[in-house]
């Protein structure tokens, strides 16, 4: 008898209800420009057009602009294609020309703010965008609100963005952090838990409330709109991500202890999650967090803390614990296999399921650790192989999980793609059926040596 995989409620990370509505009604009165058509910018543009506004998306990449104008989302995100297709050429247009900003009332800056090598935030891209917006607005008489949606440290908006926009001359500044997740971006944007507006004037805050009014009215439960200062708006974003990342590292710490004592960390998580001071979500222990946000934002906050002469011990520990999990996964493999000269399958390359994004994926330290042990690595991911190949070119990539497992002397699971839960006969084709699961997606079963990372 095979034990059922116990994926507890606390393990499920539900998507918000995806609003597949396309509003028919008349356009609302706002003209909005969104600078940067990446994940956040394109989602905001399509959803705000859907909410009734006239939106122009501005991006320096002509292929991104062409895609939007052709009615196609330039990124893969469930529900986004439909919204872009429904509104392109009508309430949603795209251009490479920053001059379009001048014809709008509100601008959202959604440009990338990557990490500099020392962990600081590299604001050069958003600063250049602000320069271009400032130029486009020069000479414009009507007041204009510019909200920074990108994640920048408190203080950056007033000190480095505002002056470039001509903040002294009728430009009202705001910070408006975004909390959407990759893979559920449209649902998260259209049904947010809260909308945070940090503003330097009532005018800016009022304009943003007006911008979000149709979303607030349509969402159930109604999101809370919080008004605060410019720097607090951004600190809320960093605190939010730091807290969630900290929650994952704390459950991973507990999980590692559970494993040592033969306790199932998921049972523990289910029980403690019922205490609503703790909450059930973000308690999935395993190989740790990756992605474009948690690692980057933690680095930025730790860097900012040190710049202010403060040692952020909890944040440091969050990163340290996260960095340790891939090696713990491999230590469990070492218990059953000497990876030297063995073919070892890595299942999953994306930083989480539902995306082809491999930024800071835990797969890379796992692959490196296997290579250090002299293993012959074969990896598989349903969608992220092309992106992973660019980061880790020196390994074999298989076309299916079954092909990766065939003849392998061991396997490690890094991403919780649903299809891995359905693997069955594929394990029979392994040379040595040892599976170390970093995401609790494979069932413990007869015929394979199964190790869960924290269970
Ligand atoms: C995260 C936040 O959840 C969003 O609110 C935020 O807007 C976004 O960063 C951002 O700053 O842009 P995202 O990186 O898309 O969103 O992904 P998450 O779903 O939060 O997952 C992040 C990582 O944590 C993944 O590697 C995931 O596997 C891991 N994770 C998540 C766990 O290991 N355990 C959990 O219980 C939950």
Boltz pocket constraint, residues with backbone or C-beta under 6 A from the ligand:
constraints:
  - pocket:
      binder: B
      contacts: [[A, 10], [A, 11], [A, 13], [A, 178], [A, 179], [A, 180], [A, 181], [A, 182], [A, 183], [A, 241], [A, 244], [A, 248], [A, 281], [A, 282], [A, 283], [A, 284], [A, 285], [A, 286], [A, 287], [A, 288], [A, 289], [A, 290], [A, 291], [A, 292], [A, 293], [A, 294], [A, 351], [A, 352]]
      max_distance: 6.0
